[in-house]
Amino acid sequence: MTELAWTQIALIGLIFVWSGFVRSGLGFGGALFTLPFLLLIHNDPVFFLPIISLHLLFFAGLTIIQSERKKNSDDSTTVNWPFVRYTLLIMIVPKLAGVIGLLMLPIDLMNIIIFTLIIGYALTYIFDKPLQSNSRTVDVILLAAAAYISGTSLIGGPLVIAVALRHIKPHEFRNTLFMVWWILVSIKLIAFVIADVDIQLINALFLLPCAAVGHMIGHRFHQRLLQRDSRSFYRTLGWVLLGTSFVGLGQVLI
């Protein structure tokens, strides 16, 4: 990050605190709820996505390991393995296609796609109309779309959640989704290495303490979120994402 000003680096550090918080607190959103802010500072998704991916591998793996150690005394730490297998069988091929798209599409076009998708997600939060699946056919469509979107930008989480709501219990959400993300992100990083993309290991290590602070705060927040009506939180977050994405689109198009 030597090409960035110190003010930009400081802002990126704060955003990665937020990234760790939402990832640990919600079980998803490490990219969805942070990428639009990062792209306002430095408009290259290929720069940030490897960092977010490496952080996800570390913190998701850490959370799952800690949960597995406690699972005998705490049922809330379980992973729904049948759902993990079900999603991966559908998602692996379109995931790889999405990674190819990320590497081939122009940066400005990728930014437009990312901001447009986030605007769509934001509207579902604002109007409290979450995406839902009601059949196996819709499951397949949503998971395939989520895999491609995740391959390009790591923001396919809401589509996977729409399917997960039909198949897994609330207390299984975070660890089950973490396991799905861990496997899919591993595939993405392997593809990056094969394509000779800089995976930003030094920058990921530099920002790891920031994400760790957010992770610890989010870990405490997670149980409270399970016990409360979170609609007002998501509605507020939706408005913030909507405004940020419109600003980002303006920077790309003007």
Secondary structure as UniProt FT lines:
FT   TURN            2..3
FT   HELIX           6..26
FT   TURN            30..34
FT   HELIX           35..41
FT   HELIX           45..70
FT   TURN            71..73
FT   HELIX           75..77
FT   HELIX           81..104
FT   HELIX           107..126
FT   TURN            127..128
FT   HELIX           136..153
FT   HELIX           157..167
FT   HELIX           170..172
FT   HELIX           173..194
FT   TURN            195..196
FT   HELIX           201..227
FT   HELIX           231..253
//
